[in-house]
């Protein structure tokens, strides 16, 4: 038994936030039907720079970006601009437990695929809309992009090096973090709505906005402002209240040293060959290290630059000084703990045989994630799904193909 193996999801989303949500649902066992435009499909199938190659022809195939968010789904191609296509999707929605979409505000209403239209034929439907700015408010009609939202939602104001240091200025996160977090929050909302349906017998509408998620996930930085009245600023890799608690250069990379108390600092001083720091009034206590941040950091940097990353980490770990490497992605997947946790998977693929994938972090003891279905080819399951869910026979499928509805 898998946690959601009785749940049918109609996935009308594309790119990242919506597909990330529906991949989570698929990982938990839901049957996810990904609806794509015939001949084109999800935009991310074409988003490089890394692509699969067709093993038969050597031609460029799906992009690695697409593989990241579409494991476990079935792909059907339906032209929702046609009346026949709209009816197919309405019929699927009538049987579905969940619909997820990320079209622009009101974009599906003209097709009869908006919540109000579908709830009339399926009152138990949980319908999740994902947009940049939500369904209400003055910005609601605007398109929303992760990069823009990272800026507008405050994340970039607290990310990056200080303005007065080399390389200073706002920075976006290295992944489309707001999209990913919105996908996670959407998953949570859907699971909550499904649970409520057990009691009410009714589905409901979920309004997810990237901007809302960006603001909400400012977390303590937001409450610093709300309580104290001052906007937090960028600290780079430093910490506002603790020194040293940041990254330091080594001869071959960077190491994070996270000293949480004066005892740990004393152990760091010994390892770096400066036992005198333990009694130096500028170094001995955290409050004085804060007051002399530049001096302390500079002194530590002078020593860490002499050491290799792996050697320094090994030495600090022996002394119980909290530390860790800033790994490149290749080092991440070579890490013995990452390997022990099984975070790299291989999943089946109709064209490639198997493709690599990153494991879900969801670890459920009685309903484990099963990696038995990889990212689908465009339209791979159209005939299968329409026959299985709607009873279409071969003749009807062929007629729809000729009419370019599917």
Secondary structure, DSSP 4 states (H G I P E B T S, - for coil): --TTTT-EEEEE--SSHHHHHHHHHHHTT-EEEEEE-TTT--GGGG--S-EEE-TTT--EEEEHHHHTT-TTEEEEE--TTSHHHHHHHHHHHHH-SEEEE-PSTTTTGGGT-SHHHHHHH-TT-EEEEEESS-SSSTTTTS---HHHHHHHTTGGGGSSB-TTSTTBS----SS-HHHHHHHHHHHHHHHHHHHHHHHHS---EEEEEHHHHHHHTTTHHHHHHHHHSS-----TT--SS-SSEEEEE-SSSEEEEE--SHHHHHHHHHHTT-GGGGT-TTTSSHHHHHHTHHHHHHHHHHHHTTS-HHHHHHHHHHTT--EEE---HHHHHH-HHHHHTT-EEEEEETTTEEEEEEPPS---SSS-------PPPTTTTHHHHHHHHH---HHHHHHHHHTT--
